[in-house]
Amino acid sequence: MRVLLRRLMGVAVGGALAGCAGQHHPMNTLVTKSNLASWIYSLFVQVTFWDLLVLAIVVAALALAIFWFSTRVGDPTEPAAFQSDTRLELAWIIGPALILLAITVPTVRTIIRTQPNRWPKNALTVKVIAHRWWWEFSYPQYHIQTADELHLPVNREIHFELTSADIIHSFWVPALGGKRDVIPGQVNQITLIANTPGEYYGQCAEFCGLSHANMRFRVFVQTQDGFKKWMDHQLKPPVNPGSGPAAAGAAIYKNAPCAICHQIRGVSGFSKQYTYGFRGPDLTHFGSRTTIAAGILDNNPKNLARWIANPPEVKPGARMPALGVRGKELDELVAYLESLK
């Protein structure tokens, strides 16, 4: 029994240390990279301090009750004599009330700061639409649309408008803070300023079906110049290969079911009245993305061929069907999609 307890204690301590391991774990909420995440982290530290204070008082009182006041001199059959102490009664009323006040004030202040009731001036608006099981990002001020990889400028206010195309999801980037449910027919909002360039991981945080754990995305916080270059590149038309495997792949794409669900500007697309029943990511600059399948695979020809050949095998529940493209045709289709830089 003692051996089992020691092992369980070791697992618990190891898990706690792993959760606080810092930069080596991309979903770490203790490394803050935005003003919103810093506010939430500050509240966490304050509440944890008061919780530890209460814990210390309770443990001390328990120890006194066990080791000091449990041994009494006298006849145990005699009724105990109690005498009220007004100061003690006031202390255990006022003390907890003050602790609750110390927790309530910063909590309410943080809620107010993280739920702005105004439209941010000069903010970059990003519309987020959650799908089973991928993320659509659009920048209405610049007429840019992409999927599963979100690009943001550093030190600029970002205003997210979040909604869902099907069921409830949850938008969460631990390093940037601001977990929000994404609900069909409702627009939720997050406003933040990312203050450190870098690559950050995001995840759906509300169970949404078979591939909930595979509904990931990346956030790239860039310098102002870097973000402008990315925008300028996204506004360019897609690559039009003139010859070779990529050109043959372009013809395959146009004639395959891919063009029904996916958009490539000037090649394929769907109107606002599109009612086929499934809508896939925009592929206009697909080749420039670092990942595929909502962030679960690196974007390279081998992984892309595997994904196209049998999406449900790679990602359980994937709504993209296996298209039956094999051999040379598959290689040419992959070459075309990877050329869309």
N, C-alpha and C positions, 0 to 999 in steps of 0.2 A: 504493500500500500504506500509506504514511504517513497519507494522508488518511482511509483506511478505519479505521486504528487510532485516529486522533484522534476520528473520529465515534463509534466504539464506546466510547471512553473517556468522551466526552460523555454518551452514553446511560447508561452505568454510573453516572457521578457524578450525573446528573439523577435516575435511579431511586433512588439512595441518599438524596438530599436530599428527594425526594417521600415516601419512606417514613418520614422523620423530621420531617415538616412540622407535627406537633402537632395542635392542636384541630380543624383544618379537615378532618381525615380521620377518620371515625367508627370505623374498624376499627383504630385505632392502639393497639398494646400498650404504648407508652411513656408513655401518660397513664393513671395508675392511679387507680381510683375505689373500691377496696375493700381490706381488709386482705390478702386472698388475692393480689390483683394486685400489691400492694406487696411482699409476700414474694418473689414470682416475679421482679419487676423488680430487687429487691435482689440476688438470686442471679445474674441476668443480668449486672448491672454488675460483680460480683465476679469471675465467670468470665471476662468480657471483659477485665478488667484483667490477669489472669494470662495469658490468651491473647496479649494485646498484648506483655506482657513476654517471653514465649517467642519471639514473632515477632521482636522487636527483637534478642534474643540471636542467633537463627538468621541474621537478615539481616546483623548485624555480623560473625559468624563467616564467612559466605559472602563478604562484601566483603574480609575479611582474606585468605581463601584465594585469591581471584581477583587482588587487587591487591598483596598483600604477599608471601605465601609462594609464589606461582607462579613467581617469578624466583629461581633459585638459581645460585650460583657454583660451578664445578667440573665434573668430567667426568660427564656424565649416564649413562655406561656403568657407573660404579662403583655397587655396591649401596649403598643408603641405610643409614645407621647409626641405629638407634632405641634410645632409652633410656627405660625406664619411669619414670613420675612418679607416685608413690603419692598425692600430694596432688591431682593433677589427676584421677586415676581416682576418688578419693573424692568430689571436687567434682561430677563429672558423674553420680554415683550419688545422692548426698545431695540435690543441687539439684533434679533432677526429682521425687524422692520428696517433698520439702517442698512443691513446687508442687502435686503431686497431692493431698497432704494438705490444703493450703489450699483446694483446690476441693472435696474430698470432704466436709469437715466442714460447710460451709454447705449443701451439696447435701442431705446426709442430714438436717440440721436442718430444711430447708425441706420435704422430703418428709414428715417426721413431722408438721410443723405443718399441712400441707395435706391430710393423711390422718388425721383424728381418729378414734380407736378408741373413742369414747364417743358416746352420744346427747346432742346439745347441749341444755342446760337452757333452757327458755323460748324455744326457737327457733321460728321460723315455718317450718312444713314446706310445701314446694311439690313436688308430684308432677309430673314432666315425662314425657310420653309422646310419642315421635317417630313421626310417620306419613309416608308418602310423599305429598305433600311439604309438611307443615305441622306445627305444634307444638301440643300440648294441655297446658294448665297447670291444675292443680287445687289448691285449698287445703283439705285435708280437715278442718282445725280449724274452718273457717268454712263448709264446704259450698258453696264457690264454684268454678265451672269456667269457663274462658275459653280463648281460642285466639290464638296468634301475638303476643299482647301481654302481657307479664309485668309486674305491678306489685309493687314491694317497698318496705317502709318503710326509711328511713335509720337507721343506727346500731342495727340489730337483727340478731341472728344468724339467718341464713337457712340452712335445711337442705334441699338438693335431693335428691330421689330420682328417678333417671333410668332409664327403660327404653324399649324400642321395641316398636311393634305389628307390625313387619314385618321390616325388615332393619337392618343396622348403620348408625347415624348418629353424629354427634358434636356435642355441645352446647358452644357457645363464645361467650362475650361478652368480647372483647378487653379492654375497659376494666375489667371485673370479674375477669378471670383465670379459671383453672380449667377449661380445656378437658378434656372427658371423653367417651369413647366411650359411645354409647347402644346397648345390645345386647339383642336379644330374649331373654326368659327370664332376664335378669339385672338386678339393681338396683345401679347405681353411684351414688356419693354425692359431693356437693360441699357444703362448709360455708363460708360467708363472711359478712362484714359490709360492706355498701355504705355508704360514708362521705360521699358527695356526691350531693345530689339532682340529677337530670338525666335526659335521655333517651339511652339507649345502644343500639347495634346488636348483634344476635346473628346467628349464621350456622351452618348445619350445616358441619362441617369434615371430614367423611368422605364421599368420593364415594359417592353412593347412587342414581345413575340420571340420567335425562334432565334433571330439574329440580333437581338437587343445588344449583346456584348460585342457584336461586330459592327455596330453603328457608330463609327469613330470619325474623327476629322482632325485636321491639323490647322493651327493658326500661325501665320508668319507675320510677326511684327517687324516692320522695316523702317529704315530711315525715310525721311520725306522724299529724298531723291530716288531711293530704291522703290518706294511705293508708286511714284509717278512713272518710273520706267515700266513697272509691272502693268499699270493702267494703260499706258500707251501701247504696250505689246498686246494687251487683251482687246483693244479696239481695232487692231489690224485684222484684215480678212484672213481666213484660214489658208494654210499652204495648199497650193494646187500642183501636185507632182506631175511633171510632164512625161516621165517615162520610168521604166523599171518596175520592180515589184510594188512600190507604193502606188503608182498609177493604175496598175492592174487591181490593187486592193481598193482603190477609189471606186472603180466600176462595180466591184463586188458589193461594196457598202451601199451604193445607190440602189442595187437590185435586191438586196437582202432585207429581211424584216427590221434590221438595225434602224433604217431611216424612218420607220414608223414611229418609234418611241424616242429616238435621240435626235437632237438638233445639232447641225453644223451650219453656221451662217452661210447662206448662199448655196448650200448643197442640199440640206434637208431641214425640216422644221415642222412645227405645228402651230396653229392659230390659237387664240384665246378660247375658241369654241371647241378645242380638241377634247374629244370624249371617248377615246379608244379604251380607256380604263387603266392604263399604266403610262407613266411618263418617266423617262430616264434622264440622267444627267446630260447637260450641254457638253458636247465634245469638240467645240470649235478649236480650242487650244489644249486638247487632251494630252498631247505628248509632252507638254511643259509641266505637267503635274508630277509630283514625286511618288504618289501612291494611287492605287486603284481599289475598287470594291469597298468604298467607304473607309479607306485607310488601313485595311488589314494586309495588303500586299504592296511591296515596292513596285513601282511602275517600270517594268522592263519587259522585253519581248517574251521571255519564257513565262513569266507570271500572267501576262496578258493573253497569251495563247491558251494557257490553262483555264483562265477565267472565261474566255469566249466559248471554249469547247464544252464546259459543263459548269455554269455558274452555281446551281444548287448544291453541287458537290463541294465547291470551295466555300460557299456561304449558305448554310442551311436556311431554307425558306426564301431564298433569293427569288424575286419576281421576274428576273430576266431568264428566259428559257434557254435551253441548249439549242443552238440554231442548226446543228448538223454540219457545220463548216469544218472540213478536215484537210489534212495534207497541204498541198501547194496553195490552195485557196486560203486556208487559215493563215499561212505564212505571209501571203500578200496582204490580207486584211490587217494583220498585225503591223506590217510595215507601213501601211497607209495611216493607221491610227497613231503610231509612234512618230510619224512625220509631222503631225499636227502640233508643231511647237508654238 
